[in-house]
Amino acid sequence: MKKFLFVLLAIACIFSCKKKDEVLTIKIPLVTWGGYAALFAANGGAKASEDSLFYKYGKFKVELVQVEDPSLHLQGFSNDTYKIIWSTMDMLPLQYDSLSKDPRTTPVVIGAFDYSAGGDGIIVRNNIKSAQDMKGKTAVVPQYQPSHYFFLKYLNTNGIDFKDVKIIYAEDAIKAKDTFINDSSIDICVTWSPFIYDITDSTKSTYVAGSSLLETTAPGSALHGAIADVYVARGDLVKDHPEIIAAFTKAMIEGYELFKTNREKTAHDIASLFGIPGGAAEVELMFGDVVICGKEENKMFFDKEYQFSSYNIFNSSAELYTIDGKLDAGFNVTPEMVIEPKFMMEQINK
């Protein structure tokens, strides 16, 4: 009998010890984009591994997965499949509105992946030469995504009433691109790199004759800096496990430095996850469309005085989506309710 009890206790110990020794894996969903360079570098690729900066500093693993539909990111964020997600700062007013109903899922912005620097663009057919020419035309836009905000910002900056342009909504950036390619009645497409080049590069099989990039986020554009890609954590993770957030931001800053010394591996890892047809060479071109964020860029991102700070982008987005009727007129969420700079600022000030 004693021997039997000893065996039971031994088995119970095995299971309980195994549970204690389990390593947390944070799964992060990503859309096809070149701005995640520091994240891939910090993780050593897309797969969950103990050979990463996240494990080194926080004893947790990170797995990067391709999920092109951002609505699925939010769904996974809500049910705790994803504790940290990619987003853009302009999407936060819409996300906060839906996710803050449960304090556990309140979105908290803890840092920036990158600023778009040419990677977001408005493509037009050859009969459109300016914003004024868009009146009465049809545009395809990924709804509630950075392209949506970018288009509203462009129209507003140029004094065009949103109602003067017919907008057809696509689920994601790829579908927006494909819709434009396959339907010649659509005059305008708003999407991002590498898909903007699938349409406008005459060497590609998907090239649309007569198409051109009318506006992008490239340096020199009035909208350069208008789109910042960010990492967003669940409110309960920030509240209950600040040590994980501290380790995550530390790994991201060091990942930025690692990327600078090993761009080729990072480009290869990104190409592998997203199935980029041109491989690492095409991803290198995508790197040219973004400003990857290290300490200095994150410092600007959290500086309220900077024109395209997290605070100012949030307020601009909330204003435009309210004008467009996508947010209620009574929307009164402030950026301070969404942004938590202390973890990143601790890294910046070291």
N, C-alpha and C positions, 0 to 999 in steps of 0.2 A: 504493500500500500504506500509506504514511504517512497519507494522507488518510483511508483506511478505519479505521485504528487510532485516529485522532483522533476520528472519529465515534463509535466504540465507547466510547472513554473519556468522551466528552461525554454519551452516553446513560447510562453507568454512573454518572456524576456526578449526572445529573438524578435518577435513582432513589435513590441514596444520600442526596443532599441532601434529597429529599422525605421520606425516612424519618426523617432527623434532625429535620426541621421539623414532623413530625407532633405534634399536640397531644393529650395524654392526655385522654380523656373518661371521667369516673367516672359510671357509671349507678347511680342509687339507686332501688330499688323501694319503693313506698309503698302503704299501705292507705288507704281513705277516712277522713280524720280532719282536724280543724282545727288540730292542734297544731304543724304544720310551718311556721308563719307566718314564722319567722326564716329558714328554709331557702329558701322561695320568694322572700322579699325579697332575700336575699343573691345568689340566682341570677338575679333579674329575671324570674322565671316558671319554667316547667317545661322549656323547651328549652335544649339546650346552646348556650352563647353566650360570646363573648369579652367581652361587655358585662356582666360579673358580677364580684362581689367575689372569687370563687374564682380567676378568671383574673387579676384585678388583683394578688392577693397570691401566687398560686402557679403562674400560667401553665398551669393545667389547666381544663378545662370540666366542668360537672356537668349531667347530664340526669336529670330526675325522671320516673319511669314508674309507672303504676298497676298493681299486682299484688296482688290481694286475698288470695291464699292465701300465708300466711307460710312454708309448707313450700317454696314455689318460691323465696322469698328465700334460704333456707338452701342450696338446691340451686345457685343462682347464685353464692352466696358460696363454696361448695366448689369450683366449677369456674372461679372467677375472672371470671365475667361481672359480678358485683357486688363491688367492693372495699370498699364501705361500704354498710351496710344500716340500715334502721329496725328497732328492736326495743323491747321494754319491759324494764325492769330485772328484773322477775319471771321473764321468759322465759330469762334467761341461764343458770341452773343446768341447764336442759334442753338449751340450745344448746351449752353448753360440753362437756357429756357426749358429744355427737356430733361436734362440730367439732374438738376438741382432739387427736384421734387423729393429725392432720397438723399439725405446728407452724406451717405456713404459713397455715392457716385458723383458728388459735386466735382466738376473738373477743376484741376489746379495746374496752372502753367508753371513749370519749374525751369524751363530753359529753351533755347532756340537751336534748332539744327542748322538753319541757314536762312539767308535772305535771297530771294529770287533776283537774278541779275541778267535777265534775258530769257529765262526759262519759261516764262508765261507769256502768251502772245495772243493777239487777235488777228485771225487770218480772214482775208476778204477775197472775193473774186474781182476780176479786173475792172468792173464798172464802179467800184467804190474807191475813192481817193482820200476821203476825209470823214470825220465823224458826222458832218452834215449830210453826207451821202447815204448814211445809214437809215435815215427816216423812211419809213414804209417798207424796210427790208426785213428779212427773216434771219435770225441768228440761232445757232444751236450751242447750248451752254450746259456743262455739268451742273446740275442744280445743287445749291447750298455748298458749293465747293469753292476753292480759291478763284477758279475761272469765273464763277458767278459774280463774286465780289469785284474782281478785276474789271469785268465788263461794266458793272454798275458804276464803279469809280471812274472809268474812262468816259462813260456817257455823261455823268454828272460834272466832271471836270470840263467837258466841252459844251456844257449847257444844253444837252439833249434830254428831253423828257423821256423817261423809261417807256411810257406808253406809245411813243412814236416808233418803237422797234418791236417787232413780233419775236418773242423768245420761245423757242422750243427747248424743253429740258431733256437732257440725257442723264443716265444713271452715273456715268463716270467719264473720265477724260478720253478713254479709248473709244467708247461708244459715240462720244461727240465727234471725234475724228472720223470714225467710220461712217457716221450719218452724213457728214459733209461730203465725203468722198463719193458716196453712193447716191446722193440726191442733189442734182444740179440746181434745184429750185431754192436751195438754202444759200444765202449770200454771205453769211458770216459764220465763222467757227472760232470759239474760244477754248483753248486747251493749253497743254504745257509740253515741255521737252521730255522725251524725244518725239512726241506725236506731232508737234508743230512742223517738224522737218519731214515727217512722212508725207505731209501734204505739199510742202513748198520746195522740197529738194528734187530737182528735175532728174537726178540720177536714180531715184527710187521708183519702184514699180507702182507705188501708191500715189505718185505725184499727180496733182490736179493742175492741168494747164491753165495759166492765167491767174493762179492764186499767188498771194503775196502776204507777207507779214506787215500789217499796217501799224501795229503798236506792240511793244514788248516792255518788259521790266528792265531792259538793258540800261547801263549807265548812260546818262544824258537824257533819258526819258523822264517826263514829269512824274511817272509812276514807278521809277526806280526805287526800290525799298518798300513798296507798298504791301508786299506779301512776304511774311516771315513764317517759315515752317517751325513748329514747336513740338516739344514733348509735354504731354499732359498726363498727370497721375490722378488716380481716384482719391477722393477726399479722405477715405478711411486709411489708405496706405500712407498718406502724408501725416495724418493724425496719430496713427498707431505705430508706424514704423519709420520715424524720421531718419533713422540710421540707414535705411535702404535708399531713401532719397538723397541723402548726403553722399553715399557711395556711388550712386548713379551719376550725379553731377560731377563728382571727382573723376570718374571713369570717362565721362564725355569730354571733359577738358583735356585729359591726358590722351584720349583717343584722337582729338584734333591734332596734337603734336605727332602722334604715331602716323596719322594719315599723311602728313606733310613729308615724312621720311620714307613712306612706302605706298605711294599712290597706285602703283601698278597692281599690287595685290588687292587693294581695296576696290579698284575698278573691276578686276576679275571677279571678286566676290559679289559685287552688285550685279554685274552682267549675268552671273550664274543664277542668282535668285530670280531675277525678273525675265530671264530668257531674252536679253537684248540681242537682236540679230547680229549687230556689228561687234559684239563682244566688248572686251576691255577698251578697245580703241574708240568705240562709240560712247562708252561711259566717260572717257576722258573728255570728249566734246561736251557731254552733259555737265561735267565739272566746271566748264567755262561759262555755264549759264547760271551759276549760283555763287554766293559768297558763303563758304562754310564758316560756321560760327565757333570761334575760340573765346578766349577771355575778353578781348577787346570788343568783339561783336556782341557778346552777351551783355557787356557793360552798357553799350548803347541801347540794346534791346530793353533793358530795365531802367533806362534813364528817361524820366517823364519829359524832359526838355527836348529830347531828340524827336524830330519830325515823325519818324516812323518807328517810334518806340512801341512796345507791346500795349501800353496804355492808349496811345493815340490811334493805333490801328483798330483796337477794340471799339473805341468811341466812333471812329469813322464808319466802321462796319455796321454798328448798331443804328447809326443815323440813316445810312443808305438802305438797310433792310426795312427800317420803319417807313421811309418814304415809299419804298416798293410794296409795302403792305405785308411783308413776310414776318414782321414783328409787330406786336400791338403798340398802339400809340402810347400806352402807359408803361412801356418797358423802362424800368428804372434801375437796371443792374449796372453797377459801377465796375470798372476794370479791377479795382482793388479787391473785389469779391472773387476774382478768378485767378489773379496773379500772385505767386509767392516767390519773391526774389531772394529770400535769405539764404537758401542752400547754395545757389549759384554765386551769390555775392561773397560768401565765405571762401569759395574757390578762387574767385577773382582777386580777393584781397590778400591771399596767401603770398 
